[in-house]
Amino acid sequence: MAEGEGEEDKAPEEAEEPRAAASLEETAAAIAAEAVGEPANLEDAEGSKQKELDKGKDAYNRGDFKEAIKAWQCSFKSVNYILEKGLYKDKPKELQEVFDMEHKVAINIAQAYLKTGEYNKAIESADKALNRHPDSAKALYRKASAHMQLLNFSEAEEVLEKLLKVEPENAAAKQMLAEAGRNNLVSDRKEKKMSQKIFSGLSRDPRVPVPVREPTLLEWLQGLPAELRRSLEDLLAEVRQLLAEARQGCWELARSMFQKVQALGLFRSAAVAESKTK
């Protein structure tokens, strides 16, 4: 499956290099603990290894999306703290791992926000991932999904077109783009009709009387006196009953005739005669 395809059903991201990611999470946990005035030593860092990311993944998998967001936001803050302090500025490999972790946590949060229906926040989280990796198919797909839910069809089309430049064969993106195009066309037609109604009302000459519309049958019936309307309703009920009885009588007559024909053996005789002529 191409990256970004079927994103709404996919599990959250995991670190691709468990040992390296764990080391970064250990460092992030220690720094975060120090930032809030908590003890931060090797034992604390080891105990916090993958804690928030695993906690978020477990919460997501059991459907507790708000708890997943809370856990992943803690991881995101820890990563930001590492970057702001420049702790790996002289270590390119470790710094790239921090960047990758920042991207993964951001798209996880975006996915969780899609599940909670907080679509504007999902867009914000996807944009954080795109700030780090502008061609991230998953971030683009989740951003487009949020725009679709917000009925921002033009914005969704723009994002999906960029995604398809990254992954031209992404079937889910193609399908969503087609849907966005159809919805955008319908939306444009509705807006055009609404504008025509508004401007036709503004341009009408007030000196020209508005044409009188003939009342419909329903409006005419509703305008009748209550007693007469009840009489008509009773009459219609009797007519419906007579029609129902007539229909039932026709079915019973047809069934009776069919049974008589069967009893006389006419169907069997006709079948035998037809076989002899062949």
ZABAGU-277476 format. One record per residue (C-alpha): x, y, z; residue in three letters. Coordinates in steps of 0.02 Angstrom, whole numbers, padded with zeros to 5 digits, always signed. Layout:
BEGIN
XYZALA ...
! end
This chain:
BEGIN
+00000+00000+00000MET +00067+00172-00045ALA +00107+00292+00095GLU -00045+00397+00133GLY -00170+00269+00065GLU -00313+00223+00181GLY -00242+00333+00318GLU -00402+00341+00420GLU -00387+00155+00461ASP -00200+00145+00493LYS -00120+00127+00663ALA -00008+00266+00727PRO +00173+00280+00678GLU +00310+00185+00767GLU +00495+00221+00767ALA +00584+00136+00623GLU +00744+00113+00725GLU +00688+00055+00899PRO +00856+00068+00984ARG +00897+00243+00919ALA +00720+00307+00949ALA +00720+00235+01125ALA +00881+00327+01161SER +00806+00490+01102LEU +00648+00462+01202GLU +00753+00424+01355GLU +00843+00590+01332THR +00680+00682+01298ALA +00600+00610+01454ALA +00747+00663+01562ALA +00748+00839+01489ILE +00561+00859+01507ALA +00570+00801+01688ALA +00709+00926+01723GLU +00610+01066+01638ALA +00464+01044+01759VAL +00577+01025+01910GLY +00562+00836+01928GLU +00709+00719+01960PRO +00798+00675+01798ALA +00929+00541+01813ASN +00974+00385+01715LEU +00852+00277+01813GLU +00708+00398+01781ASP +00753+00409+01597ALA +00761+00219+01581GLU +00591+00203+01665GLY +00517+00330+01544SER +00585+00241+01391LYS +00452+00245+01255GLN +00324+00278+01390LYS +00226+00419+01311GLU +00233+00354+01134LEU +00179+00180+01188ASP +00046+00254+01300LYS -00022+00355+01154GLY -00021+00205+01038LYS -00112+00095+01164ASP -00242+00231+01195ALA -00269+00253+01007TYR -00290+00067+00977ASN -00424+00053+01111ARG -00516+00205+01043GLY -00467+00330+01177ASP -00411+00463+01055PHE -00406+00607+01178LYS -00287+00511+01291GLU -00181+00469+01140ALA -00170+00654+01094ILE -00120+00698+01271LYS +00019+00569+01274ALA +00087+00615+01102TRP +00085+00799+01145GLN +00200+00760+01292CYS +00319+00674+01171SER +00309+00821+01051PHE +00353+00944+01190LYS +00503+00839+01237SER +00565+00835+01058VAL +00543+01024+01042ASN +00641+01049+01201TYR +00787+00949+01129ILE +00783+01053+00970LEU +00767+01220+01059GLU +00916+01180+01172LYS +01020+01126+01022GLY +01079+00970+01112LEU +01119+00878+00951TYR +01177+01024+00844LYS +01349+00943+00826ASP +01279+00767+00798LYS +01194+00760+00626PRO +01135+00579+00640LYS +01052+00604+00810GLU +00980+00771+00754LEU +00900+00689+00601GLN +00823+00557+00715GLU +00746+00696+00819VAL +00676+00777+00661PHE +00601+00611+00607ASP +00524+00584+00778MET +00449+00759+00773GLU +00368+00718+00605HIS +00300+00550+00663LYS +00224+00618+00822VAL +00145+00764+00727ALA +00057+00651+00600ILE +00000+00536+00742ASN -00080+00685+00829ILE -00161+00739+00665ALA -00237+00565+00644GLN -00305+00567+00822ALA -00383+00739+00793TYR -00471+00669+00639LEU -00547+00536+00751LYS -00607+00664+00880THR -00681+00777+00745GLY -00562+00922+00784GLU -00522+00952+00603TYR -00440+01123+00618ASN -00319+01052+00746LYS -00286+00905+00631ALA -00235+01029+00496ILE -00120+01120+00618GLU -00035+00957+00668SER -00016+00902+00487ALA +00063+01070+00447ASP +00190+01043+00587LYS +00239+00880+00505ALA +00246+00964+00334LEU +00359+01101+00403ASN +00487+00964+00435ARG +00448+00854+00282HIS +00353+00954+00148PRO +00325+00799+00040ASP +00256+00687+00178SER +00115+00589+00096ALA +00036+00544+00262LYS +00034+00723+00323ALA -00039+00782+00156LEU -00172+00647+00157TYR -00226+00686+00335ARG -00229+00872+00300LYS -00338+00841+00146ALA -00454+00729+00248SER -00479+00868+00375ALA -00518+00994+00237HIS -00647+00874+00164MET -00735+00861+00332GLN -00736+01051+00346LEU -00811+01060+00168LEU -00656+01154+00109ASN -00658+01062-00057PHE -00545+01182-00152SER -00413+01172-00015GLU -00427+00983-00013ALA -00402+00976-00202GLU -00246+01083-00188GLU -00170+00970-00053VAL -00215+00810-00146LEU -00140+00872-00308GLU +00023+00901-00216LYS +00011+00727-00138LEU -00012+00648-00310LEU +00146+00734-00371LYS +00236+00642-00231VAL +00143+00477-00255GLU +00059+00474-00428PRO -00014+00300-00401GLU -00095+00334-00232ASN -00270+00262-00258ALA -00346+00336-00100ALA -00286+00509-00146ALA -00357+00491-00323LYS -00525+00438-00254GLN -00531+00582-00129MET -00480+00707-00263LEU -00623+00649-00375ALA -00745+00665-00230GLU -00679+00839-00187ALA -00702+00892-00369GLY -00882+00832-00374ARG -00925+00913-00209ASN -00841+01074-00260ASN -00943+01079-00421LEU -01106+01051-00325VAL -01057+01185-00199SER -01020+01310-00337ASP -01190+01277-00417ARG -01280+01304-00253LYS -01187+01466-00222GLU -01229+01525-00398LYS -01414+01488-00375LYS -01414+01576-00207MET -01329+01729-00282SER -01455+01733-00423GLN -01599+01730-00298LYS -01521+01869-00195ILE -01484+01982-00342PHE -01651+01948-00427SER -01736+02008-00269GLY -01629+02164-00263LEU -01656+02208-00446SER -01846+02191-00444ARG -01938+02355-00472ASP -02041+02386-00314PRO -02174+02474-00418ARG -02212+02312-00511VAL -02330+02201-00411PRO -02270+02026-00370VAL -02363+01895-00476PRO -02496+01803-00377VAL -02461+01618-00369ARG -02605+01496-00386GLU -02626+01393-00226PRO -02581+01209-00235THR -02710+01073-00200LEU -02637+01046-00026LEU -02644+01232+00012GLU -02824+01237-00051TRP -02874+01091+00060LEU -02788+01169+00209GLN -02887+01329+00179GLY -03055+01239+00190LEU -03162+01250+00348PRO -03115+01118+00475ALA -03282+01026+00465GLU -03278+01012+00276LEU -03096+00958+00279ARG -03139+00817+00401ARG -03282+00760+00288SER -03165+00752+00139LEU -03037+00655+00241GLU -03171+00530+00293ASP -03226+00512+00112LEU -03048+00481+00054LEU -03027+00351+00191ALA -03182+00259+00130GLU -03120+00264-00049VAL -02952+00191+00003ARG -03041+00053+00099GLN -03151+00010-00051LEU -02999+00003-00165LEU -02908-00110-00043ALA -03057-00227-00033GLU -03076-00229-00223ALA -02892-00271-00244ARG -02905-00411-00117GLN -03061-00477-00204GLY -02971-00480-00371CYS -02828-00581-00297TRP -02946-00705-00218GLU -03044-00726-00381LEU -02882-00754-00479ALA -02820-00880-00352ARG -02986-00974-00356SER -02986-00984-00546MET -02806-01044-00547PHE -02846-01183-00423GLN -02995-01239-00527LYS -02891-01245-00685VAL -02760-01348-00594GLN -02894-01466-00528ALA -02958-01496-00705LEU -02783-01542-00762GLY -02786-01417-00904LEU -02605-01363-00875PHE -02545-01543-00882ARG -02647-01579-01040SER -02577-01424-01124ALA -02399-01475-01080ALA -02426-01650-01152VAL -02501-01579-01312ALA -02355-01459-01334GLU -02228-01600-01313SER -02314-01703-01449LYS -02306-01560-01574THR -02117-01544-01553LYS 
! end
